[in-house]
Structure formats: C-alpha cells, structure tokens
Amino acid sequence: MEFFFYRIIGGFAVGAASVLAPAYISEIAPAKYRGMLSSIQQVAIISGLFSAFVSNYYLAGIAGSSTTLLWLDFEAWRWMFWIELAPAFLFLFALFFIPESPRYLVMKQRHDDAKKVLSKLFGEASTEKMFADINNSVSADHHEPKLSDLIDDKTKKLRTIVWVGIGLATFQQLVGINVVFYYGAVLWQAVGFSEADALMINIISGAVSIAACVITLLTIDKIGRKPFLLLGSIGMAFSLALLVYCFAQAGTDVQGNLMLGDMGTTALVSANAYVFFFNLSWGPVMWVMLGEMFPNQIRGSGLAVSGSVQWTANFAITMTFPILLGSIGLAGAYGICFYIYWLCCKICTRN
C-alpha cells in the first residue's frame, strides 16, 4: 500500500512535468527552433529511460539478480528505485535558474517582467516586437487562461483543436510503446531470454530510441511534422506485424514458457525497429504538435487536458496488457497494437 501511495505521488509529479515542459519550451523558444527544442523533451525522456536500463543492468549484475540482497542488506530492485533520487533532485535544483515564460507574464499583466525575460533571452533589439506579438496573441480582454476557454463561444462545444490534441495524445499511448518500456525485461524473459539478457535488450532499445530522437531533432524543422507521423506509423505497423508473426510461431518448453528458437533474432530486430520508428515519430512529434497547435490563450489548458488523456491512456494500457497477455498471449496482445498502427496510418494520410 505504501509503495502504491508513493507511486501515485510520483505519477502526479511526472504528469505535471510532461505537460509543463512542452508548454514552456513552445512559449520560450523562437519559432524556427521550436520543433527541434520541443523534440529535446523526448530525447531527455528516452535518455532517462536508457540511464535507468543501464543502472538496472549493472545493479542486477552486481547482486546476481534483481531480487538478491545488495548494499545495506536491501534487495537490488530497491536500489533501482532509490537511484532515481539523484536526477530528481538535479531537476529540482535546475528549476531555480530558469526564467519565467514571457507569455505567462503577459497574461498576468506583468509586462515589465516579460520584457526583461525577452531581453535576456533574445536581446534588446527584438524585445519590443516579440512583446507586441505575444500581447496580440492573447485574448482581447486579456483575462487569465481558464479551462472554459476550451469551449467554443459559438457552438458551446469543445473546440475542434482540443479534440485533435486529445486524439494525438491517446493514439501515442494506444500504439503500446510503454508496454515495451514497462514490461520489456518481463516480456523477453517470457520468451526464453535470461534476466541479464533481457535487461541488456532494454539497454539496446534505449540506445536505439536515443538515435531515433536525435534524427528527428535534427530534421523535424526541415521535413515537417506530418511526414514523420506517417513514416513512423507505417514503420511501426510493419515491424510489429513481423513481431506478431514471430510470437505466433513460437513453441513452448516443458513448463509452458514460450520459446522463440530461430525466430529470436528476427523478433529482437523487429522489436527494436518498432521502438526506433516510434521515437522517430509519435514519441517526439506528438509533443511538438501539442506545444505548437494551441493558441497562447488556451495553450496551458489544452496541454493539460491532452496530457491528462495521454496519461489516462498510459494507465489503461499498462493495466490491461498483463490481462491480455494471460488471456490471448503475446501475439494477440501485439496484434491489437498492430490494428491501432493501421488506424494511425489512415489518419496521417488524410488531408
């Protein structure tokens, strides 16, 4: 119960950071660098996962397994959690040195403070023009942002742009990527890999993810957003279809555990291709689009709603995957994700 309670607190913190980071970046970055800088959030997320995978691998290796006692007579898996304190405190410390968003300051009628931040970030020559642009982009009456701004004044319904944000956030989770990150070690052990090999596969997947994010980071402002989403959806669909085939062909040992046999290498390559295409597209691009598409007046509220839906979908996928795994097996569970990729491809090809 205590573990569950602290996981909820951590979830609130991570959820808030995941919404505020793209909003802050989009509000403080110049337009020509916004896509690249917004992509850095996904690079940071994946780099954090990669570091955790490396840490887990070495801690399990030192102890002998994740459940073996390590330092101070505590199990290795406990140390895997406690190491998270280092980057968490570093993040907290760094937050004291970043400037407030100039757009937020304008909305709060703190014009002098907004100009100081703009001058510090972009120089005196650009301050007045950028201030005027920001001031003109907020609501006519300059009221503080609120959730009711998401409702269209004419139709009295949720704005279309908000539904687009909700759709992007939901599909990004329904493609099932966090199943790989959350259950990666368990999944690979379920098909015959040792714990050490499964943890090493997680490290490989993390490195592949970083490489994909860096490619997007360097090219997204040249190629655009939608082409990346389309390419990623097609790539994930094909790689996951191959992964489903591998799992469907797997045999079982005397204990009933899945054994990939000759399909092991193909499954491993397919899984990493799937991770690569996600982090090339839906991983970073979704956050870029959410940070850019909402007008200033509703950016915070729109991101908050989209982020809430995204984490709700994350929770649903995380909770239901073990149930699907036990009822319809790996091939069936990933087959559902394949169908979702197909839907993503259809959406991305629409004008």
Secondary structure as the mmCIF struct_conf table of DSSP 4:
data_model
#
loop_
_struct_conf.conf_type_id
_struct_conf.id
_struct_conf.beg_label_comp_id
_struct_conf.beg_label_asym_id
_struct_conf.beg_label_seq_id
_struct_conf.end_label_comp_id
_struct_conf.end_label_asym_id
_struct_conf.end_label_seq_id
HELX_RH_AL_P HELX_RH_AL_P1 GLU A 2 ILE A 28
BEND BEND1 ALA A 29 ALA A 29
HELX_RH_AL_P HELX_RH_AL_P2 ALA A 31 ALA A 63
BEND BEND2 GLY A 64 SER A 65
TURN_TY1_P TURN_TY1_P1 SER A 66 THR A 67
BEND BEND3 THR A 68 THR A 68
STRN STRN1 LEU A 69 LEU A 69
HELX_RH_3T_P HELX_RH_3T_P1 TRP A 71 ASP A 73
STRN STRN2 GLU A 75 GLU A 75
HELX_RH_AL_P HELX_RH_AL_P3 ALA A 76 TRP A 82
TURN_TY1_P TURN_TY1_P2 ILE A 83 GLU A 84
HELX_RH_AL_P HELX_RH_AL_P4 LEU A 85 LEU A 95
TURN_TY1_P TURN_TY1_P3 PHE A 96 PHE A 97
BEND BEND4 ILE A 98 ILE A 98
HELX_LH_PP_P HELX_LH_PP_P1 PRO A 99 SER A 101
HELX_RH_AL_P HELX_RH_AL_P5 PRO A 102 MET A 107
TURN_TY1_P TURN_TY1_P4 LYS A 108 GLN A 109
HELX_RH_AL_P HELX_RH_AL_P6 HIS A 111 PHE A 122
HELX_RH_AL_P HELX_RH_AL_P7 GLU A 124 SER A 137
BEND BEND5 VAL A 138 VAL A 138
TURN_TY1_P TURN_TY1_P5 ALA A 140 ASP A 141
HELX_LH_PP_P HELX_LH_PP_P2 HIS A 143 PRO A 145
HELX_RH_3T_P HELX_RH_3T_P2 LEU A 147 LEU A 150
STRN STRN3 ILE A 151 ILE A 151
TURN_TY1_P TURN_TY1_P6 ASP A 153 THR A 155
BEND BEND6 LYS A 157 LYS A 157
STRN STRN4 LEU A 158 LEU A 158
HELX_RH_AL_P HELX_RH_AL_P8 THR A 160 LEU A 174
TURN_TY1_P TURN_TY1_P7 VAL A 175 VAL A 175
HELX_RH_AL_P HELX_RH_AL_P9 ILE A 177 ALA A 190
TURN_TY1_P TURN_TY1_P8 VAL A 191 GLY A 192
HELX_RH_AL_P HELX_RH_AL_P10 GLU A 195 ILE A 223
BEND BEND7 ARG A 225 ARG A 225
HELX_RH_AL_P HELX_RH_AL_P11 LYS A 226 GLN A 249
STRN STRN5 GLY A 251 THR A 252
TURN_TY1_P TURN_TY1_P9 VAL A 254 GLN A 255
BEND BEND8 GLY A 256 GLY A 256
STRN STRN6 LEU A 258 MET A 259
HELX_RH_3T_P HELX_RH_3T_P3 GLY A 261 MET A 263
HELX_RH_AL_P HELX_RH_AL_P12 GLY A 264 LEU A 280
TURN_TY1_P TURN_TY1_P10 SER A 281 SER A 281
HELX_RH_AL_P HELX_RH_AL_P13 TRP A 282 MET A 293
BEND BEND9 PHE A 294 PHE A 294
HELX_RH_AL_P HELX_RH_AL_P14 ASN A 296 CYS A 348
TURN_TY1_P TURN_TY1_P11 THR A 349 THR A 349
#
